[in-house]
């Protein structure tokens, strides 16, 4: 999986005890809005000093040009840190993450089976990657204060049985859990 720029979520902000100068994190407002301009977003949160606006820019999946049976997943987000009192934009970053270099590219069927569970899990995983990178690198949140990626989103493609090439027989079933060989970190 790869990242080209950072993105974030309000869940990564440090606990109040770790916030600078006694700042407090207010409850997240996940109410959808059409507002995108800093002054408009600030006006929605007059009780705050700063507003952290996080929005998904898009998500997609596409086949590899030379391996039509294999797919990659992409996700993008934009994050704005806004001074709520003035409406001034303090930071504006985008994140683009994808699975293009992953060793286990899924088939389209694998992505959309089971109500697209794998696609949703991979997209969530990419979102967590963006969240952590922006929190650490752009907002200077100490690594120990950044929320860990939930285990189910660490690498949803890791255990995936690779898709069979078009016209090839499907891969053999995996050995039962007790018979698998040990492996290193993924």
Residue frames as a rotation matrix with the C-alpha (Angstrom) as fourth column:
UNK 1
0.590 0.807 0.000 0.00
0.807 -0.590 0.000 0.00
0.000 0.000 -1.000 0.00
UNK 2
-0.523 -0.828 0.202 1.27
0.835 -0.546 -0.074 3.48
0.172 0.129 0.977 -0.71
UNK 3
0.497 0.592 -0.635 0.61
0.696 -0.709 -0.117 7.09
-0.519 -0.384 -0.764 0.26
UNK 4
-0.054 -0.544 0.838 1.35
0.851 -0.463 -0.246 10.27
0.522 0.700 0.488 -1.62
UNK 5
-0.566 -0.113 0.817 0.14
-0.256 -0.917 -0.304 12.92
0.784 -0.382 0.490 0.88
UNK 6
-0.946 0.130 -0.297 -1.33
0.324 0.428 -0.844 12.86
0.018 -0.894 -0.447 4.37
UNK 7
-0.207 0.933 0.296 -4.98
-0.269 -0.345 0.899 13.05
0.941 0.107 0.322 5.50
UNK 8
-0.961 -0.269 0.070 -6.67
-0.117 0.161 -0.980 12.72
0.252 -0.950 -0.186 8.91
UNK 9
0.056 0.965 -0.254 -9.63
0.377 0.215 0.901 12.12
0.925 -0.147 -0.352 11.19
UNK 10
0.216 0.074 0.974 -10.61
-0.678 -0.706 0.204 13.86
0.703 -0.704 -0.103 14.42
UNK 11
0.974 0.188 -0.129 -10.18
-0.057 0.748 0.661 10.51
0.221 -0.636 0.739 16.19
UNK 12
0.346 -0.918 -0.194 -6.40
0.717 0.392 -0.576 10.90
0.605 0.060 0.794 16.00
UNK 13
0.232 -0.277 0.932 -6.21
-0.385 -0.906 -0.174 14.02
0.893 -0.319 -0.317 18.14
UNK 14
-0.691 -0.583 -0.428 -4.41
0.155 0.459 -0.875 13.42
0.706 -0.671 -0.226 21.42
UNK 15
0.116 0.735 -0.668 -6.33
0.918 0.177 0.354 13.12
0.379 -0.655 -0.654 24.69
UNK 16
0.816 0.283 0.504 -7.09
0.156 -0.947 0.279 16.44
0.557 -0.149 -0.817 26.45
UNK 17
0.829 -0.531 -0.175 -4.23
0.161 -0.073 0.984 15.87
-0.535 -0.844 0.025 28.90
UNK 18
-0.079 -0.906 0.415 -1.77
0.787 0.199 0.584 15.88
-0.612 0.373 0.698 25.97
UNK 19
0.533 0.341 0.774 -3.23
0.787 -0.536 -0.305 18.90
0.311 0.772 -0.554 24.16
UNK 20
-0.561 -0.814 0.149 -1.06
0.721 -0.570 -0.394 22.05
0.406 -0.114 0.907 24.09
UNK 21
-0.933 0.042 0.358 -1.95
-0.157 -0.941 -0.301 25.03
0.324 -0.337 0.884 26.29
UNK 22
-0.757 0.630 0.174 -4.95
-0.074 0.183 -0.980 23.30
-0.649 -0.755 -0.092 27.86
UNK 23
-0.547 0.577 -0.607 -6.88
-0.815 -0.200 0.544 22.91
0.193 0.792 0.579 24.61
UNK 24
-0.414 0.506 0.756 -9.88
-0.269 0.726 -0.633 20.60
-0.869 -0.466 -0.164 24.78
UNK 25
-0.982 0.153 -0.110 -11.31
-0.047 0.362 0.931 18.37
0.182 0.920 -0.349 22.09
UNK 26
-0.339 0.937 0.083 -15.04
-0.820 -0.251 -0.514 18.91
-0.461 -0.242 0.854 21.65
UNK 27
-0.008 0.397 0.918 -17.33
0.149 0.908 -0.391 16.06
-0.989 0.134 -0.067 20.57
UNK 28
-0.917 -0.358 0.173 -17.01
0.186 -0.002 0.983 15.34
-0.352 0.934 0.069 16.87
UNK 29
0.051 0.908 -0.416 -19.72
-0.446 -0.352 -0.823 16.75
-0.894 0.228 0.387 14.61
UNK 30
-0.799 -0.329 0.504 -20.33
0.213 0.628 0.748 14.23
-0.563 0.705 -0.431 11.84
UNK 31
0.289 0.949 -0.128 -23.37
0.255 -0.205 -0.945 16.08
-0.923 0.240 -0.301 10.49
UNK 32
-0.202 -0.356 0.912 -23.12
0.962 0.104 0.254 16.20
-0.185 0.929 0.322 6.69
UNK 33
0.333 0.266 -0.905 -22.77
0.133 -0.963 -0.234 19.70
-0.934 -0.043 -0.356 5.25
UNK 34
0.703 -0.087 0.705 -22.38
0.708 0.004 -0.706 21.22
0.059 0.996 0.064 1.81
UNK 35
0.911 -0.407 -0.064 -20.09
-0.382 -0.893 0.236 23.90
-0.153 -0.191 -0.970 3.29
UNK 36
0.650 -0.756 0.078 -16.50
0.742 0.608 -0.282 23.62
0.166 0.241 0.956 2.06
UNK 37
0.180 -0.578 0.796 -15.09
0.110 -0.793 -0.600 27.14
0.978 0.195 -0.079 2.51
UNK 38
-0.610 -0.549 -0.571 -13.21
0.584 0.175 -0.793 27.76
0.536 -0.817 0.214 5.76
UNK 39
-0.901 0.281 0.330 -15.37
-0.405 -0.820 -0.406 30.75
0.157 -0.499 0.852 6.84
UNK 40
0.045 0.973 -0.225 -18.57
-0.741 0.184 0.646 28.76
0.670 0.138 0.729 6.25
UNK 41
0.133 -0.078 -0.988 -17.26
0.367 0.930 -0.024 25.76
0.921 -0.359 0.152 8.20
UNK 42
-0.863 -0.489 -0.127 -16.07
0.320 -0.334 -0.887 28.02
0.391 -0.806 0.445 11.04
UNK 43
-0.582 0.708 0.401 -19.53
-0.721 -0.677 0.149 29.60
0.377 -0.202 0.904 11.29
UNK 44
0.296 0.700 -0.650 -21.01
-0.282 0.714 0.641 26.15
0.913 -0.007 0.409 11.94
UNK 45
0.344 -0.293 -0.892 -18.81
0.780 0.619 0.097 25.76
0.523 -0.729 0.441 15.04
UNK 46
0.328 -0.153 0.932 -18.78
-0.179 -0.979 -0.098 29.12
0.928 -0.135 -0.348 16.82
UNK 47
0.933 0.086 0.348 -18.20
-0.356 0.102 0.929 27.35
0.044 -0.991 0.126 20.17
UNK 48
0.682 -0.723 0.110 -14.80
0.702 0.689 0.180 26.02
-0.206 -0.045 0.977 19.05
UNK 49
0.337 -0.686 -0.645 -11.41
-0.262 -0.726 0.636 27.65
-0.904 -0.045 -0.424 18.67
UNK 50
-0.642 -0.555 -0.530 -10.42
-0.700 0.140 0.701 25.40
-0.315 0.820 -0.478 15.76
UNK 51
0.601 0.783 0.163 -12.32
-0.569 0.561 -0.602 23.17
-0.562 0.269 0.782 13.36
UNK 52
-0.676 -0.717 0.170 -10.77
-0.406 0.556 0.725 20.06
-0.614 0.422 -0.667 11.85
UNK 53
0.431 0.828 -0.360 -12.70
-0.736 0.091 -0.671 19.36
-0.523 0.554 0.648 8.64
UNK 54
-0.708 -0.598 0.376 -12.16
-0.302 0.737 0.605 15.91
-0.639 0.315 -0.702 7.12
UNK 55
0.439 0.871 -0.219 -13.84
-0.627 0.123 -0.769 14.84
-0.643 0.475 0.601 3.90
UNK 56
-0.033 -0.370 0.928 -13.40
0.453 0.823 0.344 11.92
-0.891 0.432 0.140 1.58
UNK 57
-0.329 -0.163 -0.930 -12.31
-0.651 -0.675 0.348 13.07
-0.685 0.720 0.115 -1.84
UNK 58
0.415 0.505 -0.757 -13.10
-0.886 0.413 -0.210 9.77
0.207 0.758 0.618 -3.50
UNK 59
-0.227 -0.449 0.864 -12.52
-0.471 0.827 0.306 6.07
-0.852 -0.338 -0.399 -3.62
UNK 60
0.465 0.316 -0.827 -12.25
-0.885 0.175 -0.431 3.70
0.009 0.932 0.362 -6.51
UNK 61
0.061 -0.559 0.827 -11.04
-0.081 0.823 0.562 0.36
-0.995 -0.101 0.005 -7.75
UNK 62
0.608 0.043 -0.793 -9.60
-0.777 -0.177 -0.605 -0.42
-0.166 0.983 -0.074 -11.15
UNK 63
0.895 -0.315 0.317 -7.89
0.346 0.937 -0.045 -3.28
-0.283 0.150 0.947 -12.93
UNK 64
-0.011 -0.964 -0.264 -4.19
-0.072 -0.263 0.962 -3.27
-0.997 0.030 -0.067 -13.70
UNK 65
0.339 0.187 -0.922 -3.61
-0.847 -0.365 -0.386 -2.50
-0.409 0.912 0.035 -17.41
UNK 66
-0.333 -0.541 -0.772 -1.63
-0.825 0.564 -0.040 -5.71
0.458 0.623 -0.634 -17.96
UNK 67
-0.968 0.090 -0.233 -3.51
0.188 0.876 -0.445 -7.95
0.164 -0.474 -0.865 -15.47
UNK 68
-0.520 0.820 0.239 -7.20
-0.473 -0.509 0.720 -7.46
0.712 0.261 0.652 -16.11
UNK 69
0.241 0.629 -0.739 -8.26
0.316 0.668 0.673 -10.05
0.917 -0.396 -0.038 -13.52
UNK 70
-0.206 -0.411 -0.888 -6.44
0.975 -0.007 -0.223 -8.18
0.085 -0.911 0.402 -10.71
UNK 71
0.521 0.533 0.666 -7.57
0.436 -0.838 0.330 -4.93
0.734 0.119 -0.669 -9.14
UNK 72
-0.715 -0.635 -0.294 -6.15
0.618 -0.378 -0.689 -2.14
0.327 -0.674 0.662 -7.00
UNK 73
0.452 0.858 -0.246 -8.05
0.864 -0.352 0.361 0.18
0.223 -0.375 -0.900 -4.65
UNK 74
-0.642 -0.629 0.439 -7.54
0.502 -0.777 -0.379 3.92
0.580 -0.023 0.814 -4.20
UNK 75
0.429 0.724 -0.540 -8.77
0.899 -0.288 0.329 6.41
0.082 -0.627 -0.775 -1.61
UNK 76
-0.565 -0.608 0.557 -8.37
0.497 -0.790 -0.359 10.17
0.659 0.074 0.749 -1.18
UNK 77
0.421 0.645 -0.638 -9.26
0.907 -0.279 0.316 12.63
0.025 -0.711 -0.702 1.55
UNK 78
-0.179 -0.426 0.887 -8.87
0.248 -0.892 -0.379 16.34
0.952 0.152 0.265 2.26
UNK 79
0.208 0.154 -0.966 -8.29
0.977 0.010 0.212 17.84
0.043 -0.988 -0.149 5.69
UNK 80
-0.012 -0.177 0.984 -8.59
0.182 -0.968 -0.172 21.50
0.983 0.177 0.044 6.68
UNK 81
-0.207 -0.059 -0.977 -7.62
0.977 -0.073 -0.203 23.00
-0.059 -0.996 0.073 10.05
UNK 82
-0.045 0.373 0.927 -9.56
0.457 -0.818 0.351 26.24
0.889 0.439 -0.133 10.46
UNK 83
-0.967 -0.148 -0.208 -9.38
0.255 -0.520 -0.815 29.02
0.012 -0.841 0.541 13.05
UNK 84
-0.259 0.966 0.015 -13.05
0.945 0.250 0.212 29.09
0.201 0.069 -0.977 14.07
UNK 85
0.096 0.292 -0.952 -12.92
0.615 -0.769 -0.174 32.67
-0.783 -0.569 -0.253 15.36
UNK 86
-0.248 -0.295 -0.923 -11.55
-0.410 -0.831 0.376 34.21
-0.878 0.472 0.085 12.15
UNK 87
0.827 0.538 0.166 -12.34
-0.128 0.466 -0.875 31.56
-0.548 0.703 0.454 9.53
UNK 88
0.272 -0.817 -0.508 -8.66
-0.960 -0.266 -0.086 31.56
-0.064 0.511 -0.857 8.54
UNK 89
0.930 -0.041 -0.365 -7.31
-0.072 0.954 -0.291 28.37
0.360 0.297 0.884 7.04
UNK 90
0.515 -0.759 0.398 -4.36
-0.742 -0.162 0.651 27.15
-0.430 -0.630 -0.647 9.15
UNK 91
-0.662 -0.684 0.307 -3.61
-0.399 0.668 0.629 23.93
-0.635 0.294 -0.714 7.28
UNK 92
0.555 0.773 -0.307 -4.96
-0.703 0.239 -0.669 22.22
-0.444 0.587 0.676 4.18
UNK 93
-0.604 -0.793 0.081 -3.66
-0.671 0.561 0.484 18.81
-0.430 0.238 -0.871 3.20
UNK 94
0.517 0.711 -0.477 -4.75
-0.852 0.484 -0.201 15.99
0.088 0.510 0.856 0.96
UNK 95
-0.333 -0.556 0.762 -4.06
-0.545 0.773 0.326 12.29
-0.770 -0.307 -0.560 1.08
UNK 96
0.473 0.395 -0.788 -4.02
-0.850 0.439 -0.291 9.82
0.231 0.807 0.543 -1.78
UNK 97
-0.360 -0.537 0.763 -3.48
-0.701 0.695 0.159 6.19
-0.616 -0.478 -0.627 -0.80
UNK 98
0.479 0.527 -0.702 -3.70
-0.857 0.455 -0.243 3.03
0.192 0.718 0.669 -2.88
UNK 99
0.508 -0.214 0.835 -2.89
-0.312 0.857 0.410 -0.67
-0.803 -0.468 0.368 -3.00
UNK 100
0.790 -0.123 -0.600 -1.09
-0.602 0.026 -0.798 -0.65
0.114 0.992 -0.053 -6.36
UNK 101
-0.137 -0.958 -0.252 2.11
-0.799 0.257 -0.543 -2.21
0.585 0.127 -0.801 -4.99
UNK 102
0.166 0.253 0.953 0.42
-0.881 0.473 0.028 -4.83
-0.444 -0.844 0.301 -2.78
UNK 103
-0.805 -0.592 -0.026 1.55
-0.559 0.744 0.366 -8.43
-0.197 0.309 -0.930 -3.23
UNK 104
-0.742 0.592 0.315 -2.05
0.531 0.805 -0.264 -9.78
-0.410 -0.028 -0.912 -3.13
UNK 105
-0.812 0.497 -0.307 -4.19
-0.576 -0.768 0.279 -7.87
-0.097 0.403 0.910 -5.63
UNK 106
-0.409 0.737 0.538 -7.81
0.028 0.600 -0.800 -9.05
-0.912 -0.312 -0.266 -5.46
UNK 107
-0.776 0.344 0.528 -10.18
0.602 0.158 0.782 -9.88
0.186 0.926 -0.330 -8.28
UNK 108
-0.666 0.627 0.404 -13.26
-0.493 -0.776 0.393 -7.76
0.560 0.062 0.826 -8.84
UNK 109
0.230 0.787 -0.572 -15.38
-0.013 0.590 0.807 -10.62
0.973 -0.178 0.146 -7.51
UNK 110
-0.206 -0.379 -0.902 -13.33
0.879 0.333 -0.341 -10.76
0.430 -0.863 0.265 -4.30
UNK 111
-0.971 -0.193 0.140 -13.76
0.132 -0.924 -0.358 -7.00
0.198 -0.329 0.923 -3.81
UNK 112
-0.540 0.823 0.175 -17.54
-0.724 -0.561 0.401 -6.99
0.428 0.090 0.899 -4.24
UNK 113
-0.236 0.439 -0.867 -18.50
0.282 0.885 0.371 -10.36
0.930 -0.157 -0.333 -2.70
UNK 114
-0.193 0.214 -0.957 -20.30
0.968 0.202 -0.150 -10.33
0.161 -0.956 -0.247 0.66
UNK 115
0.791 0.611 -0.035 -21.80
0.612 -0.789 0.054 -6.85
0.005 -0.064 -0.998 0.11
UNK 116
0.522 -0.682 0.512 -18.34
0.100 -0.548 -0.831 -5.48
0.847 0.484 -0.218 -0.86
UNK 117
0.978 -0.126 -0.165 -16.86
0.167 0.007 0.986 -6.25
-0.123 -0.992 0.028 2.57
UNK 118
0.187 -0.979 0.085 -13.29
0.926 0.204 0.317 -6.51
-0.328 0.019 0.945 1.27
UNK 119
-0.101 -0.177 0.979 -13.59
0.671 -0.739 -0.064 -3.26
0.735 0.650 0.193 -0.67
UNK 120
0.757 0.450 0.474 -14.98
-0.051 -0.683 0.729 -1.49
0.652 -0.576 -0.494 2.42
UNK 121
0.841 -0.487 -0.236 -12.22
0.404 0.275 0.872 -2.95
-0.360 -0.829 0.428 4.64
UNK 122
-0.063 -0.898 0.436 -9.46
0.998 -0.058 0.024 -1.95
0.003 0.436 0.900 2.20
UNK 123
0.128 0.176 0.976 -10.89
0.358 -0.926 0.120 1.57
0.925 0.334 -0.182 1.90
UNK 124
0.971 0.214 0.112 -11.03
-0.039 -0.319 0.947 1.84
0.238 -0.924 -0.301 5.71
UNK 125
0.504 -0.857 -0.111 -7.42
0.774 0.390 0.499 0.62
-0.385 -0.337 0.859 5.88
UNK 126
-0.213 -0.563 0.798 -6.31
0.847 -0.513 -0.136 3.30
0.487 0.647 0.586 3.43
UNK 127
0.530 0.491 0.692 -8.24
0.062 -0.836 0.546 5.89
0.846 -0.246 -0.473 5.45
UNK 128
0.946 -0.240 -0.217 -6.39
0.246 0.099 0.964 4.84
-0.210 -0.966 0.152 8.61
UNK 129
0.072 -0.966 0.250 -3.08
0.993 0.092 0.071 5.14
-0.091 0.243 0.966 6.78
UNK 130
-0.080 -0.024 0.997 -3.94
0.460 -0.888 0.015 8.71
0.884 0.460 0.082 5.81
UNK 131
0.848 0.498 0.184 -5.17
0.047 -0.415 0.908 9.51
0.528 -0.761 -0.376 9.30
UNK 132
0.726 -0.604 -0.329 -1.97
0.575 0.271 0.772 8.43
-0.377 -0.750 0.544 10.97
UNK 133
-0.157 -0.842 0.516 0.35
0.977 -0.207 -0.041 10.10
0.141 0.498 0.855 8.50
UNK 134
0.107 0.241 0.965 -1.38
0.250 -0.945 0.209 13.48
0.962 0.219 -0.161 8.70
UNK 135
0.953 0.297 -0.058 -1.66
0.119 -0.192 0.974 13.38
0.278 -0.936 -0.218 12.47
UNK 136
0.524 -0.820 -0.230 2.05
0.698 0.259 0.668 12.68
-0.488 -0.510 0.708 12.91
UNK 137
-0.331 -0.815 0.475 3.61
0.934 -0.211 0.289 14.63
-0.135 0.540 0.831 10.06
UNK 138
-0.327 0.246 0.912 1.29
0.476 -0.791 0.384 17.56
0.816 0.560 0.142 9.45
UNK 139
0.617 0.631 0.471 -0.32
-0.120 -0.516 0.848 18.19
0.778 -0.579 -0.243 12.85
UNK 140
-0.361 -0.913 0.192 2.75
-0.421 -0.024 -0.907 17.10
0.832 -0.408 -0.376 14.87
UNK 141
0.682 0.573 0.455 0.71
-0.698 0.326 0.637 14.83
0.217 -0.752 0.622 17.11
UNK 142
-0.336 -0.844 0.418 3.15
-0.909 0.406 0.090 12.63
-0.246 -0.350 -0.904 19.06
UNK 143
-0.516 0.070 -0.854 3.14
-0.507 0.779 0.370 9.05
0.691 0.623 -0.366 17.73
UNK 144
-0.928 0.124 -0.351 2.06
0.334 0.693 -0.639 7.67
0.164 -0.710 -0.684 21.11
UNK 145
-0.599 0.745 -0.293 -1.05
-0.179 -0.481 -0.858 9.90
-0.780 -0.462 0.422 21.04
UNK 146
-0.424 0.433 -0.795 -2.22
-0.899 -0.097 0.427 8.75
0.107 0.896 0.431 17.60
UNK 147
0.393 0.678 0.621 -4.88
-0.693 0.663 -0.285 6.04
-0.605 -0.318 0.730 17.64
UNK 148
-0.701 -0.619 0.354 -3.68
-0.297 0.705 0.644 2.65
-0.649 0.346 -0.678 16.42
UNK 149
-0.430 0.525 -0.734 -5.23
-0.811 0.132 0.570 1.11
0.396 0.841 0.369 13.34
UNK 150
0.345 0.601 0.721 -7.86
-0.800 0.590 -0.110 -1.44
-0.492 -0.539 0.684 14.39
UNK 151
-0.406 -0.631 0.662 -6.55
-0.277 0.775 0.569 -4.97
-0.871 0.047 -0.489 13.77
UNK 152
0.217 0.575 0.789 -9.13
0.567 0.584 -0.582 -5.75
-0.795 0.573 -0.199 11.06
UNK 153
0.984 0.175 -0.031 -7.85
0.088 -0.628 -0.773 -2.81
-0.155 0.758 -0.633 8.99
UNK 154
0.270 -0.957 -0.102 -4.09
-0.237 -0.169 0.957 -3.32
-0.933 -0.234 -0.272 9.32
UNK 155
-0.673 -0.436 -0.598 -3.85
-0.678 0.041 0.734 -5.16
-0.295 0.899 -0.323 5.98
UNK 156
0.229 0.899 0.374 -7.11
-0.594 0.433 -0.678 -6.68
-0.771 -0.067 0.633 4.75
UNK 157
0.689 0.014 -0.725 -5.38
-0.689 0.321 -0.649 -8.05
0.224 0.947 0.230 1.62
UNK 158
-0.224 -0.925 0.307 -2.64
-0.971 0.238 0.007 -9.94
-0.079 -0.297 -0.952 3.51
UNK 159
-0.508 0.060 0.859 -4.51
-0.269 0.937 -0.224 -13.23
-0.818 -0.345 -0.460 3.86
UNK 160
0.442 0.743 -0.503 -6.20
-0.688 -0.078 -0.721 -12.99
-0.575 0.665 0.477 0.48
UNK 161
-0.003 -0.358 0.934 -5.79
0.481 0.818 0.315 -15.96
-0.877 0.450 0.169 -1.84
UNK 162
-0.654 -0.299 -0.694 -4.59
-0.350 -0.694 0.629 -14.34
-0.670 0.655 0.349 -5.10
UNK 163
0.481 0.850 -0.212 -7.07
-0.523 0.084 -0.848 -14.33
-0.703 0.519 0.485 -7.94
UNK 164
0.014 -0.421 0.907 -6.43
0.541 0.766 0.347 -16.90
-0.841 0.486 0.239 -10.65
UNK 165
-0.756 -0.282 -0.590 -5.33
-0.322 -0.626 0.711 -15.47
-0.570 0.727 0.382 -14.01
UNK 166
0.220 0.887 -0.405 -8.04
-0.852 -0.028 -0.523 -15.49
-0.476 0.460 0.750 -16.64
UNK 167
0.519 0.093 -0.850 -8.46
-0.672 0.658 -0.339 -19.01
0.528 0.747 0.404 -18.00
UNK 168
-0.586 -0.783 -0.207 -6.33
-0.433 0.519 -0.737 -20.60
0.685 -0.342 -0.643 -15.24
UNK 169
0.089 0.552 -0.829 -7.51
0.532 0.677 0.508 -23.09
0.842 -0.486 -0.234 -12.64
UNK 170
0.729 0.198 0.656 -8.30
-0.378 -0.683 0.625 -21.56
0.571 -0.703 -0.423 -9.24
UNK 171
-0.340 -0.916 0.215 -5.53
-0.697 0.092 -0.711 -21.82
0.631 -0.391 -0.670 -6.60
UNK 172
-0.277 0.163 -0.947 -5.51
0.425 0.905 0.031 -24.78
0.862 -0.393 -0.320 -4.22
UNK 173
0.768 0.613 0.187 -7.24
0.061 -0.361 0.931 -24.30
0.637 -0.703 -0.315 -0.88
UNK 174
-0.031 -0.778 0.628 -5.09
-0.738 -0.406 -0.539 -23.05
0.674 -0.481 -0.561 1.99
UNK 175
-0.486 -0.223 -0.845 -3.93
0.324 0.852 -0.411 -25.49
0.811 -0.474 -0.342 4.66
UNK 176
0.635 0.705 -0.317 -5.84
0.540 -0.111 0.834 -25.49
0.553 -0.701 -0.451 7.97
UNK 177
0.762 -0.265 0.591 -4.61
-0.422 -0.895 0.142 -22.86
0.492 -0.357 -0.794 10.42
UNK 178
0.752 -0.461 0.471 -2.59
-0.338 0.344 0.876 -25.33
-0.566 -0.818 0.103 12.49
UNK 179
0.476 -0.556 0.682 -0.60
0.691 0.716 0.101 -26.46
-0.544 0.423 0.724 9.43
UNK 180
0.943 -0.102 0.316 0.45
0.156 -0.703 -0.693 -23.10
0.293 0.703 -0.647 8.02
UNK 181
0.039 -0.994 -0.103 4.10
0.898 0.080 -0.432 -22.20
0.438 -0.075 0.896 7.84
UNK 182
0.293 -0.041 -0.955 5.35
0.669 -0.704 0.236 -19.33
-0.683 -0.709 -0.178 9.99
UNK 183
0.265 -0.213 0.940 5.83
0.814 -0.474 -0.337 -16.03
0.518 0.854 0.048 8.23
UNK 184
-0.721 -0.596 -0.355 7.42
0.692 -0.650 -0.315 -12.67
-0.043 -0.473 0.880 8.98
UNK 185
-0.223 0.606 -0.763 5.73
0.224 -0.730 -0.646 -9.30
-0.949 -0.315 0.027 9.29
UNK 186
-0.046 0.313 0.949 3.71
0.998 0.061 0.029 -8.08
-0.049 0.948 -0.315 6.32
